[in-house]
Amino acid sequence: MIRIALAGYGTVGQGVMDLFHRRKNSLQTRVGKKVDIYYVLVRDENKAREIDLHGAKLTSDAWEIISDESVQVLMEATGDIDLGYVLIREALKRKKHVITANKSVLSRHFEELSDLAEEHGVYLLYEASVGGGTPLMKPLQDLSLHGEIRSLRGLLSGSCNYVLTRMRRDQISYDDVVEEAKELGYLEADPIDDVGGFDTRRKLRILATLAFQGKVEEKDISLEGISGLVQEDISLLSQMGYAVRLLAQARRDGHRIQAAVHPVALPHASFLGSMDGADNGVEFYGENFLRVSFQGSGAGRYPTAHAMLADLEDVLFNLRRKESPLRKTHLFHDPFEVPSRFYVRSTAPLEIALETQLKEDTWLTAPIPYSEVKSLLPPGAVAIPIEK
């Protein structure tokens, strides 16, 4: 019998349990063994829960599941950085396969945990950590195997994409859309992790490290969220044929890397510019392929649970390489300097080459490097690069 421990029984954990039991009979038939979720780790054993445990043992003792040698797979969905890290690290040391949705832990400890998994000959899989229901990790590892990826860019926050879509399509203010997104569960009560771009930066760190075969840390990624935008910015750019998106992008030129998370105006008809609502989308550009694109659900109970169960099948059928997909290429990190024309709104005088005045306090600039325009902006000003 293959025993699984499920850590965390919130939105994602309950989704994993529900989908697992819908698929259990088919899975056992194909594996040729009994497979079951034996433990469920929670903080509060008395809390009411929506999804039945299906006979799993409820425990609040993390060491009970870690020390049980009969547990072969840990599915980690705690959402807790410290607890998640300890669980994953100790499970790998005890030669248990690990499947996680915890992007915060991966971003902070990616190299260490990948090395541990390889050292102990077990899987560390994390399809659900970036993109939720959008399959990215497996194809990315295949694409990057020979070091062929030169750049990537994507929309990695369904929450931000929802906010920006509503502002453009329905002419709703930023503050009103954020409140609506909280009520719908797209944003937390304190939304800064999403709207500030921090969540997206963690995801880009993971994707870029895999893509470029060398460490790209959060501190190497320029960061700007969407909280400084107003509905007028979104509407004016939309009239010009552009949709504002929170874009994550990274580029490699030899051993030099530039990476950024920031609002960008993309043509309405482009792949990412046309992506309304809460979807995620990513484009990879390579040496021997022009472009490979992915689109799908960014989050949610069942898309994320589906991604974790897809990883479980890869574990059970031994379909992936156990060697770490990370390599030791030494990368040099430059400021993000890609030149663009910018949409600029400012009530203070500007020291930037301006081409076209759109309104009393709004202009289009001549092409200028991103890092330069940001260094010249006065406090309170907004500058959005425009892509053709």
BELNOR-V440200 format. One record per pair of residues at least 24 apart in sequence whose C-alpha atoms are under 6 Angstrom apart, sorted by the first residue. I is the first residue (numbers start at 1). J is the second residue. Records with the same first field share a line. If there is no record, write none. Layout:
# BELNOR-V440200
I->J  J
This chain:
# BELNOR-V440200
1->33  34  35
2->35
3->36  38  71  72
4->37  38  71  73  74
5->37  38  39  74
6->40  75
7->40  41  76  77  78
8->41  42  77  78
11->301
12->301  305
13->77
14->51
15->301  302  305
16->305
66->91
72->96
73->97  98
74->98
75->99  100
76->100
77->101
81->105
92->117
95->120
97->122  123
98->124
99->124  125  126
100->126
101->126  128  129
102->129
103->129
107->202
114->324
118->323  324
123->322
127->307
128->304  307  308
130->203
131->298
132->298  299  303  304
133->297  298  303  304  307
134->296  297
144->211
148->286  287
149->211  285  286
150->252  285  286
151->250  251  252  285
152->249  250  283  284
153->248  249  282  283
154->247  248  281  282
155->247  280  281
156->200  280
158->278  279  280  298
159->186  278
161->277  278
162->277  278
165->276  277
167->231
168->234  235
173->231
195->225  226
196->225
197->225
213->326  327  329
214->327  328  329  330
221->259  260
222->260
223->260  261
224->262
225->262
241->267  268
242->266  267  268
243->268  273
255->331
256->331  332  333
257->333  334
258->334  336
259->336
264->384  385
265->386
266->387
336->371
337->369  370  371
338->369  370
339->367  368  369  370
340->367  368  385
341->365  366  367  385  386
342->383  384  385  386
343->383  384
344->382  383
345->381  382
346->381
